[in-house]
Structure formats: structure tokens, C-alpha cells
């Protein structure tokens, strides 16, 4: 099973989105996880038309399967 990084983003009453990306290795570096979170925040802010500083970041997970959430997006 491939390993994915996942993290949910939300802002106020806007819909929450779970972002995911395939990991480069079983144990990702701090730089890779930070880059993923930054990309997810920026993508969510652009898609939902909100300021990046208003995006609420959920808990980051690594080593996950592909999310089955209907509001999941690969970045």
C-alpha cells in the first residue's frame, strides 16, 4: 500500500478539504512535510478565496492510505 501524507484544511464556514500527497519515502523529512502543509494551505486559500492566514490546518499524518473522503484532493 502506498504511503500518503494527509492533512485537513478549513476556514470558517467554508467546506473542509483533506489534502494528500504520496510520500517520497516511508519516513518523510521535516522539509517534505512542511512543503506539503504549505502547498495545502496555499491551494485551499486559492480554491476557497480566503487569505492564507485564515486557513485552519488540521493534524498532519504520514504513512496513511489514500483518503476515501469525498472532499479529498491530491496536490
MOQUISUL-V32226 format. One record per pair of residues at least 12 apart in sequence whose C-alpha atoms are under 10 Angstrom apart, sorted by sequence separation. I is the first residue (numbers start at 1). J is the second residue. D is the distance in Angstrom with one decimal. If there is no record, write none. Layout:
BEGIN
I,J,D
I,J,D
END
This chain:
BEGIN
6,18,6.7
7,19,5.4
8,20,8.8
21,33,9.9
41,53,8.7
44,56,10.0
6,19,5.6
7,20,6.6
23,36,9.7
41,54,9.4
42,55,8.8
5,19,8.1
6,20,4.4
7,21,9.5
38,52,9.5
41,55,6.5
4,19,9.8
5,20,5.4
6,21,6.8
21,36,7.5
40,55,9.7
41,56,8.3
4,20,6.2
5,21,5.4
6,22,9.0
20,36,8.4
41,57,7.4
3,20,9.9
4,21,5.4
5,22,6.3
6,23,9.9
19,36,8.9
20,37,9.6
40,57,8.8
3,21,8.6
4,22,4.3
5,23,6.2
19,37,8.9
3,22,6.0
4,23,5.3
5,24,9.9
21,40,9.6
38,57,9.9
2,22,7.2
3,23,5.8
4,24,9.0
19,39,9.4
20,40,8.4
37,57,8.1
2,23,8.1
3,24,8.6
4,25,9.6
19,40,6.3
37,58,9.7
3,25,8.1
4,26,9.0
18,40,8.9
19,41,9.3
2,25,9.7
3,26,6.8
5,28,8.8
17,40,9.3
37,60,8.0
2,26,9.0
3,27,9.4
4,28,10.0
19,43,9.2
36,60,9.6
19,44,8.9
18,44,9.6
34,60,9.8
5,32,9.7
6,33,9.7
17,44,7.6
33,60,8.3
5,33,7.7
9,37,9.4
16,44,9.0
33,61,9.2
7,36,8.9
8,37,9.6
33,62,8.5
44,73,9.9
6,36,8.8
7,37,7.4
43,73,10.0
5,36,7.9
6,37,8.9
9,40,7.4
10,41,9.1
5,37,9.3
8,40,8.6
9,41,6.9
16,48,9.9
43,75,8.2
7,40,7.9
8,41,9.4
11,44,9.0
15,48,8.5
40,73,9.5
6,40,9.5
7,41,9.7
9,43,9.7
10,44,7.8
11,45,8.6
14,48,7.2
28,62,7.8
40,74,9.3
9,44,6.9
10,45,9.1
14,49,9.8
27,62,8.0
28,63,9.0
40,75,7.2
8,44,9.8
9,45,9.2
14,50,9.3
26,62,8.4
27,63,7.9
39,75,7.6
11,48,8.5
26,63,6.7
10,48,9.2
12,50,9.7
25,63,9.3
11,50,7.8
16,55,10.0
18,57,10.0
23,62,7.8
36,75,8.3
11,51,9.3
16,56,9.3
18,58,8.8
20,60,9.9
22,62,9.3
23,63,7.8
11,52,9.4
14,55,9.9
16,57,9.9
17,58,9.9
19,60,9.9
20,61,9.4
21,62,9.5
22,63,9.1
23,64,9.5
11,53,9.6
12,54,8.2
16,58,9.6
20,62,9.4
22,64,9.2
11,54,6.1
12,55,8.3
21,64,9.9
22,65,9.3
10,54,8.7
11,55,4.9
12,56,8.4
20,64,9.1
22,66,8.6
10,55,5.8
11,56,5.6
20,65,9.5
21,66,8.6
9,55,6.6
10,56,5.2
11,57,8.8
20,66,7.4
9,56,5.7
10,57,6.8
19,66,10.0
20,67,7.5
8,56,8.4
9,57,4.9
10,58,7.9
19,67,8.6
8,57,6.2
9,58,5.8
18,67,7.8
7,57,7.2
8,58,4.8
9,59,9.1
18,68,9.7
19,69,9.9
7,58,5.8
8,59,6.9
18,69,7.4
6,58,9.3
7,59,5.9
8,60,7.7
17,69,8.7
18,70,8.9
19,71,8.6
20,72,7.3
21,73,8.7
22,74,8.6
6,59,8.4
7,60,4.8
8,61,9.6
17,70,8.8
18,71,6.2
19,72,5.7
20,73,6.3
21,74,5.7
22,75,9.0
6,60,6.0
7,61,6.4
17,71,5.2
18,72,4.5
19,73,5.0
20,74,4.9
21,75,5.8
5,60,7.3
6,61,5.2
7,62,8.9
16,71,7.2
17,72,5.7
18,73,6.3
19,74,5.7
20,75,6.2
5,61,5.6
6,62,6.4
15,71,8.3
16,72,9.0
17,73,7.1
18,74,8.5
19,75,6.6
4,61,8.2
5,62,4.2
6,63,8.6
4,62,5.9
5,63,6.3
6,64,7.1
3,62,7.1
4,63,5.4
5,64,6.3
6,65,8.9
3,63,4.5
4,64,4.9
5,65,8.6
6,66,8.5
2,63,8.0
3,64,5.3
4,65,5.9
5,66,8.8
6,67,7.8
1,63,9.5
2,64,7.9
3,65,5.8
4,66,6.4
5,67,9.8
1,64,8.9
2,65,6.5
3,66,7.7
4,67,8.7
8,71,9.6
1,65,6.9
2,66,7.8
8,72,8.6
1,66,9.0
7,72,9.5
8,73,10.0
6,72,9.2
6,73,9.7
6,74,9.2
5,74,9.9
4,74,9.8
END
